[in-house]
């Protein structure tokens, strides 16, 4: 595989690392995402506007600390890729963009979202790792998620 194909495959798998099934064990960010994020880089910047605090993490561990509490409280989270990934790569850096839809179920209710995610990857001795992340999400109105899915997109029964 060339670099673009490797990054596309990684970004596609990254999305589903965020899936949670009812009854899953506690969410452990490092365990789930150690092959994706650069946990040793001093210049990581990771942001997701779905975080109510709108924080920018400067380490992968710090990003995990933002998301672990929310994902531990979730009943389930299901994702489907809506567009992409689209990749450009050159040298030791690559960028990928992907859009997904997700259904987040918490004890308080159900939230459907559509998110555009942009990742910058750096080639390391251990492989490609995320060093930049920017996610922009919109909350979908009831029924919009089913219309957003491309025909034939696998989606769990609810």
N, CA, C and O atoms as a GROMACS GRO file, in nm:
protein
  632
    1UNK      N    1   0.084  -0.119   0.000
    1UNK     CA    2   0.000   0.000   0.000
    1UNK      C    3   0.088   0.125   0.000
    1UNK      O    4   0.194   0.127   0.062
    2UNK      N    5   0.043   0.229  -0.070
    2UNK     CA    6   0.116   0.355  -0.065
    2UNK      C    7   0.071   0.434   0.059
    2UNK      O    8  -0.022   0.394   0.128
    3UNK      N    9   0.138   0.547   0.086
    3UNK     CA   10   0.109   0.624   0.206
    3UNK      C   11  -0.037   0.670   0.212
    3UNK      O   12  -0.099   0.665   0.319
    4UNK      N   13  -0.092   0.714   0.100
    4UNK     CA   14  -0.231   0.759   0.099
    4UNK      C   15  -0.326   0.646   0.138
    4UNK      O   16  -0.421   0.668   0.213
    5UNK      N   17  -0.300   0.527   0.088
    5UNK     CA   18  -0.386   0.413   0.121
    5UNK      C   19  -0.372   0.374   0.268
    5UNK      O   20  -0.471   0.339   0.333
    6UNK      N   21  -0.250   0.379   0.320
    6UNK     CA   22  -0.228   0.347   0.462
    6UNK      C   23  -0.304   0.445   0.550
    6UNK      O   24  -0.372   0.404   0.644
    7UNK      N   25  -0.291   0.575   0.520
    7UNK     CA   26  -0.359   0.677   0.601
    7UNK      C   27  -0.511   0.662   0.589
    7UNK      O   28  -0.582   0.673   0.689
    8UNK      N   29  -0.560   0.637   0.469
    8UNK     CA   30  -0.705   0.618   0.452
    8UNK      C   31  -0.754   0.501   0.537
    8UNK      O   32  -0.860   0.510   0.600
    9UNK      N   33  -0.680   0.393   0.537
    9UNK     CA   34  -0.718   0.276   0.616
    9UNK      C   35  -0.714   0.309   0.765
    9UNK      O   36  -0.805   0.271   0.839
   10UNK      N   37  -0.610   0.378   0.810
   10UNK     CA   38  -0.600   0.417   0.951
   10UNK      C   39  -0.714   0.509   0.992
   10UNK      O   40  -0.776   0.488   1.097
   11UNK      N   41  -0.742   0.610   0.911
   11UNK     CA   42  -0.848   0.705   0.946
   11UNK      C   43  -0.983   0.634   0.952
   11UNK      O   44  -1.064   0.662   1.041
   12UNK      N   45  -1.007   0.545   0.859
   12UNK     CA   46  -1.132   0.468   0.863
   12UNK      C   47  -1.144   0.384   0.989
   12UNK      O   48  -1.251   0.380   1.050
   13UNK      N   49  -1.037   0.319   1.030
   13UNK     CA   50  -1.041   0.238   1.154
   13UNK      C   51  -1.050   0.326   1.277
   13UNK      O   52  -1.115   0.288   1.375
   14UNK      N   53  -0.986   0.443   1.274
   14UNK     CA   54  -0.990   0.536   1.387
   14UNK      C   55  -1.134   0.570   1.425
   14UNK      O   56  -1.168   0.573   1.543
   15UNK      N   57  -1.218   0.596   1.325
   15UNK     CA   58  -1.358   0.632   1.352
   15UNK      C   59  -1.424   0.527   1.441
   15UNK      O   60  -1.492   0.561   1.538
   16UNK      N   61  -1.404   0.401   1.408
   16UNK     CA   62  -1.476   0.295   1.478
   16UNK      C   63  -1.414   0.262   1.613
   16UNK      O   64  -1.472   0.186   1.691
   17UNK      N   65  -1.297   0.317   1.643
   17UNK     CA   66  -1.244   0.307   1.778
   17UNK      C   67  -1.332   0.379   1.879
   17UNK      O   68  -1.330   0.348   1.998
   18UNK      N   69  -1.409   0.476   1.830
   18UNK     CA   70  -1.499   0.553   1.917
   18UNK      C   71  -1.631   0.481   1.942
   18UNK      O   72  -1.709   0.524   2.026
   19UNK      N   73  -1.658   0.373   1.871
   19UNK     CA   74  -1.782   0.298   1.894
   19UNK      C   75  -1.785   0.240   2.034
   19UNK      O   76  -1.683   0.196   2.086
   20UNK      N   77  -1.901   0.241   2.094
   20UNK     CA   78  -1.924   0.178   2.224
   20UNK      C   79  -2.052   0.096   2.211
   20UNK      O   80  -2.151   0.141   2.152
   21UNK      N   81  -2.049  -0.022   2.266
   21UNK     CA   82  -2.168  -0.107   2.270
   21UNK      C   83  -2.215  -0.115   2.414
   21UNK      O   84  -2.135  -0.112   2.508
   22UNK      N   85  -2.344  -0.126   2.431
   22UNK     CA   86  -2.398  -0.140   2.566
   22UNK      C   87  -2.332  -0.260   2.632
   22UNK      O   88  -2.328  -0.369   2.575
   23UNK      N   89  -2.281  -0.241   2.753
   23UNK     CA   90  -2.215  -0.348   2.826
   23UNK      C   91  -2.065  -0.355   2.806
   23UNK      O   92  -1.998  -0.436   2.870
   24UNK      N   93  -2.008  -0.270   2.718
   24UNK     CA   94  -1.862  -0.267   2.702
   24UNK      C   95  -1.796  -0.234   2.835
   24UNK      O   96  -1.855  -0.169   2.921
   25UNK      N   97  -1.672  -0.279   2.850
   25UNK     CA   98  -1.594  -0.243   2.968
   25UNK      C   99  -1.562  -0.095   2.968
   25UNK      O  100  -1.594  -0.025   2.872
   26UNK      N  101  -1.498  -0.046   3.074
   26UNK     CA  102  -1.463   0.096   3.081
   26UNK      C  103  -1.378   0.140   2.962
   26UNK      O  104  -1.289   0.068   2.918
   27UNK      N  105  -1.408   0.258   2.911
   27UNK     CA  106  -1.337   0.314   2.797
   27UNK      C  107  -1.196   0.355   2.840
   27UNK      O  108  -1.180   0.433   2.934
   28UNK      N  109  -1.096   0.303   2.771
   28UNK     CA  110  -0.956   0.333   2.800
   28UNK      C  111  -0.894   0.390   2.672
   28UNK      O  112  -0.858   0.316   2.581
   29UNK      N  113  -0.883   0.522   2.667
   29UNK     CA  114  -0.838   0.592   2.547
   29UNK      C  115  -0.704   0.539   2.497
   29UNK      O  116  -0.689   0.510   2.378
   30UNK      N  117  -0.606   0.526   2.586
   30UNK     CA  118  -0.473   0.481   2.542
   30UNK      C  119  -0.479   0.339   2.485
   30UNK      O  120  -0.415   0.312   2.384
   31UNK      N  121  -0.554   0.251   2.547
   31UNK     CA  122  -0.564   0.114   2.498
   31UNK      C  123  -0.627   0.112   2.359
   31UNK      O  124  -0.580   0.042   2.270
   32UNK      N  125  -0.734   0.188   2.341
   32UNK     CA  126  -0.807   0.188   2.214
   32UNK      C  127  -0.728   0.257   2.103
   32UNK      O  128  -0.728   0.212   1.989
   33UNK      N  129  -0.661   0.367   2.137
   33UNK     CA  130  -0.604   0.453   2.034
   33UNK      C  131  -0.451   0.460   2.031
   33UNK      O  132  -0.395   0.548   1.965
   34UNK      N  133  -0.382   0.369   2.099
   34UNK     CA  134  -0.236   0.376   2.102
   34UNK      C  135  -0.173   0.363   1.964
   34UNK      O  136  -0.064   0.415   1.941
   35UNK      N  137  -0.238   0.294   1.872
   35UNK     CA  138  -0.182   0.280   1.738
   35UNK      C  139  -0.212   0.400   1.648
   35UNK      O  140  -0.162   0.406   1.535
   36UNK      N  141  -0.293   0.494   1.695
   36UNK     CA  142  -0.333   0.608   1.613
   36UNK      C  143  -0.267   0.740   1.655
   36UNK      O  144  -0.221   0.815   1.570
   37UNK      N  145  -0.263   0.768   1.785
   37UNK     CA  146  -0.212   0.896   1.834
   37UNK      C  147  -0.066   0.886   1.873
   37UNK      O  148  -0.018   0.779   1.912
   38UNK      N  149   0.005   0.998   1.860
   38UNK     CA  150   0.145   1.005   1.903
   38UNK      C  151   0.148   1.045   2.050
   38UNK      O  152   0.138   1.163   2.084
   39UNK      N  153   0.161   0.946   2.137
   39UNK     CA  154   0.160   0.970   2.281
   39UNK      C  155   0.293   1.026   2.332
   39UNK      O  156   0.302   1.066   2.448
   40UNK      N  157   0.395   1.031   2.248
   40UNK     CA  158   0.525   1.082   2.293
   40UNK      C  159   0.561   1.219   2.236
   40UNK      O  160   0.662   1.277   2.275
   41UNK      N  161   0.481   1.271   2.144
   41UNK     CA  162   0.514   1.398   2.080
   41UNK      C  163   0.488   1.516   2.173
   41UNK      O  164   0.385   1.522   2.240
   42UNK      N  165   0.582   1.612   2.176
   42UNK     CA  166   0.561   1.732   2.258
   42UNK      C  167   0.481   1.841   2.186
   42UNK      O  168   0.454   1.945   2.245
   43UNK      N  169   0.443   1.818   2.060
   43UNK     CA  170   0.375   1.925   1.986
   43UNK      C  171   0.242   1.881   1.925
   43UNK      O  172   0.209   1.918   1.813
   44UNK      N  173   0.167   1.803   2.000
   44UNK     CA  174   0.035   1.758   1.957
   44UNK      C  175  -0.068   1.868   1.984
   44UNK      O  176  -0.058   1.938   2.085
   45UNK      N  177  -0.165   1.885   1.894
   45UNK     CA  178  -0.278   1.976   1.915
   45UNK      C  179  -0.403   1.903   1.868
   45UNK      O  180  -0.415   1.867   1.750
   46UNK      N  181  -0.496   1.881   1.960
   46UNK     CA  182  -0.615   1.801   1.932
   46UNK      C  183  -0.739   1.875   1.982
   46UNK      O  184  -0.745   1.917   2.097
   47UNK      N  185  -0.838   1.891   1.893
   47UNK     CA  186  -0.956   1.971   1.926
   47UNK      C  187  -1.081   1.907   1.867
   47UNK      O  188  -1.079   1.857   1.755
   48UNK      N  189  -1.188   1.911   1.943
   48UNK     CA  190  -1.318   1.864   1.896
   48UNK      C  191  -1.424   1.957   1.954
   48UNK      O  192  -1.436   1.968   2.076
   49UNK      N  193  -1.500   2.023   1.868
   49UNK     CA  194  -1.599   2.117   1.920
   49UNK      C  195  -1.720   2.048   1.984
   49UNK      O  196  -1.808   2.116   2.036
   50UNK      N  197  -1.725   1.914   1.981
   50UNK     CA  198  -1.830   1.842   2.053
   50UNK      C  199  -1.799   1.838   2.203
   50UNK      O  200  -1.887   1.809   2.284
   51UNK      N  201  -1.675   1.867   2.239
   51UNK     CA  202  -1.637   1.881   2.380
   51UNK      C  203  -1.704   2.008   2.433
   51UNK      O  204  -1.675   2.117   2.384
   52UNK      N  205  -1.791   1.996   2.533
   52UNK     CA  206  -1.859   2.116   2.585
   52UNK      C  207  -1.761   2.224   2.634
   52UNK      O  208  -1.794   2.342   2.631
   53UNK      N  209  -1.642   2.184   2.679
   53UNK     CA  210  -1.542   2.280   2.725
   53UNK      C  211  -1.459   2.339   2.613
   53UNK      O  212  -1.382   2.433   2.636
   54UNK      N  213  -1.473   2.286   2.492
   54UNK     CA  214  -1.399   2.334   2.375
   54UNK      C  215  -1.250   2.350   2.404
   54UNK      O  216  -1.189   2.451   2.369
   55UNK      N  217  -1.193   2.248   2.468
   55UNK     CA  218  -1.051   2.252   2.507
   55UNK      C  219  -0.962   2.203   2.393
   55UNK      O  220  -1.003   2.122   2.311
   56UNK      N  221  -0.841   2.254   2.389
   56UNK     CA  222  -0.738   2.207   2.296
   56UNK      C  223  -0.638   2.127   2.378
   56UNK      O  224  -0.574   2.180   2.469
   57UNK      N  225  -0.626   1.999   2.346
   57UNK     CA  226  -0.531   1.913   2.417
   57UNK      C  227  -0.394   1.926   2.351
   57UNK      O  228  -0.384   1.933   2.228
   58UNK      N  229  -0.291   1.929   2.433
   58UNK     CA  230  -0.154   1.940   2.381
   58UNK      C  231  -0.078   1.809   2.395
   58UNK      O  232   0.041   1.802   2.364
   59UNK      N  233  -0.147   1.705   2.442
   59UNK     CA  234  -0.090   1.570   2.445
   59UNK      C  235  -0.203   1.472   2.414
   59UNK      O  236  -0.320   1.502   2.435
   60UNK      N  237  -0.166   1.356   2.364
   60UNK     CA  238  -0.267   1.253   2.339
   60UNK      C  239  -0.330   1.209   2.471
   60UNK      O  240  -0.451   1.187   2.477
   61UNK      N  241  -0.250   1.197   2.576
   61UNK     CA  242  -0.305   1.159   2.706
   61UNK      C  243  -0.404   1.264   2.755
   61UNK      O  244  -0.508   1.229   2.813
   62UNK      N  245  -0.374   1.391   2.733
   62UNK     CA  246  -0.466   1.498   2.771
   62UNK      C  247  -0.597   1.491   2.694
   62UNK      O  248  -0.703   1.520   2.749
   63UNK      N  249  -0.589   1.453   2.567
   63UNK     CA  250  -0.711   1.436   2.486
   63UNK      C  251  -0.794   1.321   2.541
   63UNK      O  252  -0.916   1.331   2.551
   64UNK      N  253  -0.727   1.214   2.576
   64UNK     CA  254  -0.797   1.102   2.637
   64UNK      C  255  -0.867   1.142   2.765
   64UNK      O  256  -0.978   1.097   2.792
   65UNK      N  257  -0.803   1.227   2.845
   65UNK     CA  258  -0.863   1.273   2.971
   65UNK      C  259  -0.989   1.355   2.946
   65UNK      O  260  -1.079   1.358   3.031
   66UNK      N  261  -0.997   1.422   2.832
   66UNK     CA  262  -1.119   1.495   2.797
   66UNK      C  263  -1.233   1.398   2.769
   66UNK      O  264  -1.345   1.420   2.814
   67UNK      N  265  -1.204   1.290   2.696
   67UNK     CA  266  -1.310   1.203   2.645
   67UNK      C  267  -1.342   1.082   2.731
   67UNK      O  268  -1.454   1.031   2.725
   68UNK      N  269  -1.249   1.034   2.811
   68UNK     CA  270  -1.277   0.914   2.890
   68UNK      C  271  -1.400   0.927   2.980
   68UNK      O  272  -1.481   0.835   2.982
   69UNK      N  273  -1.417   1.036   3.056
   69UNK     CA  274  -1.536   1.042   3.142
   69UNK      C  275  -1.668   1.034   3.064
   69UNK      O  276  -1.759   0.962   3.104
   70UNK      N  277  -1.677   1.106   2.952
   70UNK     CA  278  -1.800   1.104   2.873
   70UNK      C  279  -1.826   0.965   2.814
   70UNK      O  280  -1.940   0.918   2.816
   71UNK      N  281  -1.721   0.901   2.762
   71UNK     CA  282  -1.740   0.770   2.699
   71UNK      C  283  -1.765   0.661   2.802
   71UNK      O  284  -1.828   0.560   2.770
   72UNK      N  285  -1.718   0.678   2.923
   72UNK     CA  286  -1.748   0.580   3.028
   72UNK      C  287  -1.894   0.588   3.071
   72UNK      O  288  -1.950   0.488   3.116
   73UNK      N  289  -1.955   0.706   3.058
   73UNK     CA  290  -2.094   0.724   3.096
   73UNK      C  291  -2.191   0.686   2.984
   73UNK      O  292  -2.310   0.668   3.010
   74UNK      N  293  -2.144   0.675   2.862
   74UNK     CA  294  -2.232   0.645   2.749
   74UNK      C  295  -2.288   0.505   2.758
   74UNK      O  296  -2.224   0.412   2.808
   75UNK      N  297  -2.411   0.493   2.709
   75UNK     CA  298  -2.470   0.361   2.692
   75UNK      C  299  -2.414   0.299   2.564
   75UNK      O  300  -2.375   0.183   2.563
   76UNK      N  301  -2.411   0.379   2.456
   76UNK     CA  302  -2.356   0.331   2.330
   76UNK      C  303  -2.320   0.449   2.240
   76UNK      O  304  -2.368   0.561   2.259
   77UNK      N  305  -2.236   0.421   2.142
   77UNK     CA  306  -2.200   0.518   2.039
   77UNK      C  307  -2.175   0.437   1.911
   77UNK      O  308  -2.093   0.346   1.910
   78UNK      N  309  -2.247   0.472   1.807
   78UNK     CA  310  -2.233   0.402   1.678
   78UNK      C  311  -2.198   0.505   1.571
   78UNK      O  312  -2.255   0.614   1.567
   79UNK      N  313  -2.105   0.470   1.485
   79UNK     CA  314  -2.054   0.560   1.382
   79UNK      C  315  -2.067   0.497   1.244
   79UNK      O  316  -2.061   0.374   1.230
   80UNK      N  317  -2.084   0.581   1.143
   80UNK     CA  318  -2.081   0.538   1.003
   80UNK      C  319  -2.011   0.646   0.922
   80UNK      O  320  -2.038   0.765   0.941
   81UNK      N  321  -1.922   0.606   0.833
   81UNK     CA  322  -1.852   0.702   0.748
   81UNK      C  323  -1.948   0.749   0.640
   81UNK      O  324  -2.011   0.669   0.571
   82UNK      N  325  -1.957   0.879   0.627
   82UNK     CA  326  -2.048   0.943   0.534
   82UNK      C  327  -1.975   0.991   0.408
   82UNK      O  328  -2.033   0.994   0.300
   83UNK      N  329  -1.847   1.028   0.423
   83UNK     CA  330  -1.768   1.076   0.310
   83UNK      C  331  -1.619   1.060   0.343
   83UNK      O  332  -1.576   1.095   0.453
   84UNK      N  333  -1.544   1.008   0.248
   84UNK     CA  334  -1.400   0.996   0.268
   84UNK      C  335  -1.360   0.857   0.312
   84UNK      O  336  -1.439   0.763   0.307
   85UNK      N  337  -1.237   0.845   0.356
   85UNK     CA  338  -1.140   0.952   0.380
   85UNK      C  339  -1.075   1.003   0.252
   85UNK      O  340  -1.062   0.931   0.152
   86UNK      N  341  -1.036   1.129   0.258
   86UNK     CA  342  -0.961   1.195   0.151
   86UNK      C  343  -0.823   1.226   0.208
   86UNK      O  344  -0.812   1.285   0.315
   87UNK      N  345  -0.719   1.188   0.136
   87UNK     CA  346  -0.584   1.193   0.191
   87UNK      C  347  -0.488   1.262   0.094
   87UNK      O  348  -0.495   1.243  -0.027
   88UNK      N  349  -0.399   1.344   0.151
   88UNK     CA  350  -0.280   1.391   0.080
   88UNK      C  351  -0.161   1.354   0.168
   88UNK      O  352  -0.167   1.366   0.290
   89UNK      N  353  -0.054   1.310   0.104
   89UNK     CA  354   0.064   1.267   0.180
   89UNK      C  355   0.189   1.306   0.104
   89UNK      O  356   0.194   1.303  -0.019
   90UNK      N  357   0.291   1.342   0.180
   90UNK     CA  358   0.420   1.375   0.122
   90UNK      C  359   0.526   1.374   0.231
   90UNK      O  360   0.509   1.438   0.335
   91UNK      N  361   0.633   1.304   0.207
   91UNK     CA  362   0.739   1.298   0.307
   91UNK      C  363   0.690   1.232   0.435
   91UNK      O  364   0.633   1.123   0.433
   92UNK      N  365   0.715   1.299   0.547
   92UNK     CA  366   0.679   1.242   0.677
   92UNK      C  367   0.551   1.299   0.735
   92UNK      O  368   0.520   1.275   0.851
   93UNK      N  369   0.474   1.375   0.654
   93UNK     CA  370   0.346   1.428   0.698
   93UNK      C  371   0.236   1.392   0.600
   93UNK      O  372   0.260   1.380   0.480
   94UNK      N  373   0.116   1.374   0.653
   94UNK     CA  374  -0.001   1.347   0.570
   94UNK      C  375  -0.121   1.411   0.638
   94UNK      O  376  -0.122   1.431   0.760
   95UNK      N  377  -0.222   1.442   0.558
   95UNK     CA  378  -0.346   1.497   0.612
   95UNK      C  379  -0.462   1.417   0.555
   95UNK      O  380  -0.460   1.376   0.439
   96UNK      N  381  -0.562   1.395   0.639
   96UNK     CA  382  -0.680   1.323   0.593
   96UNK      C  383  -0.805   1.391   0.648
   96UNK      O  384  -0.806   1.446   0.758
   97UNK      N  385  -0.910   1.385   0.567
   97UNK     CA  386  -1.039   1.440   0.605
   97UNK      C  387  -1.143   1.332   0.582
   97UNK      O  388  -1.139   1.259   0.484
   98UNK      N  389  -1.236   1.325   0.674
   98UNK     CA  390  -1.340   1.224   0.669
   98UNK      C  391  -1.464   1.283   0.737
   98UNK      O  392  -1.452   1.360   0.832
   99UNK      N  393  -1.581   1.247   0.687
   99UNK     CA  394  -1.705   1.289   0.753
   99UNK      C  395  -1.778   1.165   0.799
   99UNK      O  396  -1.789   1.066   0.726
  100UNK      N  397  -1.830   1.170   0.922
  100UNK     CA  398  -1.907   1.058   0.974
  100UNK      C  399  -2.034   1.107   1.042
  100UNK      O  400  -2.046   1.224   1.079
  101UNK      N  401  -2.128   1.015   1.056
  101UNK     CA  402  -2.246   1.039   1.137
  101UNK      C  403  -2.238   0.944   1.255
  101UNK      O  404  -2.178   0.837   1.247
  102UNK      N  405  -2.298   0.986   1.366
  102UNK     CA  406  -2.293   0.903   1.486
  102UNK      C  407  -2.422   0.919   1.565
  102UNK      O  408  -2.485   1.024   1.564
  103UNK      N  409  -2.457   0.814   1.634
  103UNK     CA  410  -2.566   0.817   1.732
  103UNK      C  411  -2.503   0.791   1.868
  103UNK      O  412  -2.444   0.686   1.892
  104UNK      N  413  -2.516   0.888   1.956
  104UNK     CA  414  -2.463   0.881   2.092
  104UNK      C  415  -2.582   0.860   2.186
  104UNK      O  416  -2.674   0.941   2.190
  105UNK      N  417  -2.578   0.751   2.262
  105UNK     CA  418  -2.686   0.722   2.357
  105UNK      C  419  -2.627   0.732   2.498
  105UNK      O  420  -2.531   0.663   2.532
  106UNK      N  421  -2.687   0.819   2.577
  106UNK     CA  422  -2.648   0.836   2.717
  106UNK      C  423  -2.771   0.810   2.804
  106UNK      O  424  -2.882   0.800   2.751
  107UNK      N  425  -2.754   0.798   2.933
  107UNK     CA  426  -2.871   0.783   3.019
  107UNK      C  427  -2.971   0.899   3.003
  107UNK      O  428  -3.090   0.882   3.029
  108UNK      N  429  -2.922   1.015   2.959
  108UNK     CA  430  -3.009   1.132   2.943
  108UNK      C  431  -3.084   1.135   2.810
  108UNK      O  432  -3.179   1.212   2.795
  109UNK      N  433  -3.043   1.053   2.712
  109UNK     CA  434  -3.112   1.054   2.584
  109UNK      C  435  -3.022   1.021   2.467
  109UNK      O  436  -2.910   0.972   2.484
  110UNK      N  437  -3.073   1.048   2.347
  110UNK     CA  438  -3.005   1.015   2.222
  110UNK      C  439  -2.968   1.144   2.150
  110UNK      O  440  -3.049   1.236   2.140
  111UNK      N  441  -2.844   1.150   2.100
  111UNK     CA  442  -2.799   1.263   2.020
  111UNK      C  443  -2.738   1.208   1.892
  111UNK      O  444  -2.649   1.123   1.896
  112UNK      N  445  -2.786   1.256   1.779
  112UNK     CA  446  -2.729   1.221   1.649
  112UNK      C  447  -2.644   1.339   1.601
  112UNK      O  448  -2.685   1.454   1.614
  113UNK      N  449  -2.526   1.309   1.546
  113UNK     CA  450  -2.436   1.414   1.499
  113UNK      C  451  -2.379   1.379   1.362
  113UNK      O  452  -2.376   1.263   1.322
  114UNK      N  453  -2.335   1.482   1.293
  114UNK     CA  454  -2.252   1.468   1.172
  114UNK      C  455  -2.125   1.546   1.200
  114UNK      O  456  -2.130   1.663   1.239
  115UNK      N  457  -2.011   1.482   1.181
  115UNK     CA  458  -1.882   1.543   1.214
  115UNK      C  459  -1.788   1.536   1.096
  115UNK      O  460  -1.775   1.432   1.030
  116UNK      N  461  -1.722   1.647   1.068
  116UNK     CA  462  -1.611   1.650   0.974
  116UNK      C  463  -1.484   1.649   1.057
  116UNK      O  464  -1.464   1.734   1.144
  117UNK      N  465  -1.398   1.553   1.029
  117UNK     CA  466  -1.275   1.538   1.104
  117UNK      C  467  -1.156   1.553   1.011
  117UNK      O  468  -1.150   1.492   0.904
  118UNK      N  469  -1.062   1.636   1.053
  118UNK     CA  470  -0.937   1.656   0.979
  118UNK      C  471  -0.822   1.616   1.069
  118UNK      O  472  -0.809   1.665   1.182
  119UNK      N  473  -0.738   1.527   1.020
  119UNK     CA  474  -0.625   1.476   1.097
  119UNK      C  475  -0.495   1.503   1.021
  119UNK      O  476  -0.490   1.493   0.899
  120UNK      N  477  -0.391   1.538   1.096
  120UNK     CA  478  -0.255   1.544   1.041
  120UNK      C  479  -0.178   1.430   1.105
  120UNK      O  480  -0.178   1.413   1.227
  121UNK      N  481  -0.113   1.353   1.020
  121UNK     CA  482  -0.037   1.235   1.062
  121UNK      C  483   0.111   1.261   1.041
  121UNK      O  484   0.150   1.324   0.943
  122UNK      N  485   0.193   1.212   1.132
  122UNK     CA  486   0.339   1.219   1.118
  122UNK      C  487   0.393   1.076   1.115
  122UNK      O  488   0.352   0.990   1.193
  123UNK      N  489   0.486   1.054   1.021
  123UNK     CA  490   0.551   0.923   1.015
  123UNK      C  491   0.649   0.914   1.132
  123UNK      O  492   0.734   1.002   1.150
  124UNK      N  493   0.637   0.809   1.212
  124UNK     CA  494   0.727   0.785   1.325
  124UNK      C  495   0.790   0.648   1.306
  124UNK      O  496   0.750   0.574   1.216
  125UNK      N  497   0.888   0.612   1.388
  125UNK     CA  498   0.944   0.477   1.379
  125UNK      C  499   0.839   0.368   1.402
  125UNK      O  500   0.856   0.254   1.358
  126UNK      N  501   0.730   0.402   1.472
  126UNK     CA  502   0.623   0.305   1.499
  126UNK      C  503   0.511   0.310   1.396
  126UNK      O  504   0.413   0.237   1.409
  127UNK      N  505   0.525   0.394   1.294
  127UNK     CA  506   0.421   0.407   1.192
  127UNK      C  507   0.360   0.546   1.196
  127UNK      O  508   0.408   0.634   1.269
  128UNK      N  509   0.255   0.567   1.119
  128UNK     CA  510   0.188   0.696   1.112
  128UNK      C  511   0.110   0.720   1.241
  128UNK      O  512   0.040   0.632   1.289
  129UNK      N  513   0.122   0.842   1.296
  129UNK     CA  514   0.052   0.878   1.419
  129UNK      C  515  -0.010   1.018   1.406
  129UNK      O  516   0.044   1.105   1.339
  130UNK      N  517  -0.125   1.036   1.470
  130UNK     CA  518  -0.197   1.164   1.469
  130UNK      C  519  -0.124   1.265   1.557
  130UNK      O  520  -0.095   1.237   1.674
  131UNK      N  521  -0.095   1.384   1.500
  131UNK     CA  522  -0.037   1.493   1.578
  131UNK      C  523  -0.124   1.618   1.575
  131UNK      O  524  -0.102   1.711   1.653
  132UNK      N  525  -0.222   1.622   1.488
  132UNK     CA  526  -0.320   1.731   1.482
  132UNK      C  527  -0.457   1.670   1.455
  132UNK      O  528  -0.471   1.576   1.377
  133UNK      N  529  -0.557   1.728   1.522
  133UNK     CA  530  -0.694   1.683   1.499
  133UNK      C  531  -0.786   1.802   1.517
  133UNK      O  532  -0.774   1.879   1.612
  134UNK      N  533  -0.879   1.817   1.424
  134UNK     CA  534  -0.983   1.919   1.436
  134UNK      C  535  -1.113   1.855   1.391
  134UNK      O  536  -1.126   1.809   1.277
  135UNK      N  537  -1.210   1.852   1.481
  135UNK     CA  538  -1.341   1.796   1.451
  135UNK      C  539  -1.446   1.904   1.466
  135UNK      O  540  -1.449   1.976   1.566
  136UNK      N  541  -1.533   1.914   1.366
  136UNK     CA  542  -1.646   2.007   1.371
  136UNK      C  543  -1.773   1.926   1.359
  136UNK      O  544  -1.792   1.852   1.262
  137UNK      N  545  -1.860   1.940   1.459
  137UNK     CA  546  -1.983   1.859   1.463
  137UNK      C  547  -2.106   1.947   1.457
  137UNK      O  548  -2.107   2.061   1.502
  138UNK      N  549  -2.210   1.890   1.400
  138UNK     CA  550  -2.342   1.951   1.408
  138UNK      C  551  -2.438   1.846   1.462
  138UNK      O  552  -2.432   1.729   1.424
  139UNK      N  553  -2.526   1.889   1.550
  139UNK     CA  554  -2.629   1.800   1.603
  139UNK      C  555  -2.739   1.792   1.499
  139UNK      O  556  -2.785   1.894   1.448
  140UNK      N  557  -2.781   1.670   1.468
  140UNK     CA  558  -2.884   1.647   1.367
  140UNK      C  559  -3.022   1.647   1.432
  140UNK      O  560  -3.038   1.606   1.547
  141UNK      N  561  -3.120   1.693   1.358
  141UNK     CA  562  -3.257   1.689   1.407
  141UNK      C  563  -3.310   1.546   1.399
  141UNK      O  564  -3.257   1.466   1.323
  142UNK      N  565  -3.416   1.514   1.475
  142UNK     CA  566  -3.470   1.378   1.472
  142UNK      C  567  -3.503   1.334   1.329
  142UNK      O  568  -3.564   1.408   1.252
  143UNK      N  569  -3.461   1.213   1.294
  143UNK     CA  570  -3.485   1.156   1.162
  143UNK      C  571  -3.380   1.192   1.059
  143UNK      O  572  -3.373   1.127   0.954
  144UNK      N  573  -3.299   1.293   1.086
  144UNK     CA  574  -3.200   1.337   0.987
  144UNK      C  575  -3.088   1.236   0.968
  144UNK      O  576  -3.034   1.224   0.858
  145UNK      N  577  -3.052   1.163   1.073
  145UNK     CA  578  -2.943   1.067   1.062
  145UNK      C  579  -2.976   0.960   0.958
  145UNK      O  580  -2.891   0.926   0.876
  146UNK      N  581  -3.096   0.906   0.961
  146UNK     CA  582  -3.131   0.801   0.865
  146UNK      C  583  -3.128   0.855   0.722
  146UNK      O  584  -3.095   0.781   0.630
  147UNK      N  585  -3.162   0.981   0.703
  147UNK     CA  586  -3.155   1.040   0.569
  147UNK      C  587  -3.010   1.069   0.529
  147UNK      O  588  -2.979   1.073   0.410
  148UNK      N  589  -2.922   1.088   0.628
  148UNK     CA  590  -2.782   1.120   0.599
  148UNK      C  591  -2.702   0.998   0.557
  148UNK      O  592  -2.601   1.012   0.487
  149UNK      N  593  -2.746   0.880   0.598
  149UNK     CA  594  -2.671   0.759   0.564
  149UNK      C  595  -2.682   0.729   0.416
  149UNK      O  596  -2.791   0.734   0.358
  150UNK      N  597  -2.570   0.697   0.354
  150UNK     CA  598  -2.571   0.655   0.214
  150UNK      C  599  -2.641   0.520   0.204
  150UNK      O  600  -2.629   0.438   0.295
  151UNK      N  601  -2.712   0.495   0.095
  151UNK     CA  602  -2.775   0.363   0.079
  151UNK      C  603  -2.670   0.253   0.093
  151UNK      O  604  -2.562   0.260   0.035
  152UNK      N  605  -2.704   0.150   0.170
  152UNK     CA  606  -2.615   0.037   0.190
  152UNK      C  607  -2.517   0.055   0.304
  152UNK      O  608  -2.440  -0.038   0.334
  153UNK      N  609  -2.516   0.172   0.370
  153UNK     CA  610  -2.425   0.193   0.482
  153UNK      C  611  -2.469   0.106   0.599
  153UNK      O  612  -2.584   0.115   0.642
  154UNK      N  613  -2.380   0.022   0.651
  154UNK     CA  614  -2.418  -0.060   0.765
  154UNK      C  615  -2.449   0.027   0.886
  154UNK      O  616  -2.376   0.122   0.915
  155UNK      N  617  -2.556  -0.006   0.956
  155UNK     CA  618  -2.594   0.069   1.076
  155UNK      C  619  -2.659  -0.028   1.173
  155UNK      O  620  -2.744  -0.108   1.133
  156UNK      N  621  -2.621  -0.021   1.299
  156UNK     CA  622  -2.679  -0.114   1.396
  156UNK      C  623  -2.828  -0.091   1.414
  156UNK      O  624  -2.876   0.022   1.406
  157UNK      N  625  -2.900  -0.198   1.438
  157UNK     CA  626  -3.043  -0.187   1.467
  157UNK      C  627  -3.060  -0.117   1.601
  157UNK      O  628  -2.985  -0.143   1.695
  158UNK      N  629  -3.158  -0.029   1.609
  158UNK     CA  630  -3.184   0.041   1.735
  158UNK      C  631  -3.324   0.015   1.783
  158UNK      O  632  -3.364   0.065   1.888
   0.00000   0.00000   0.00000
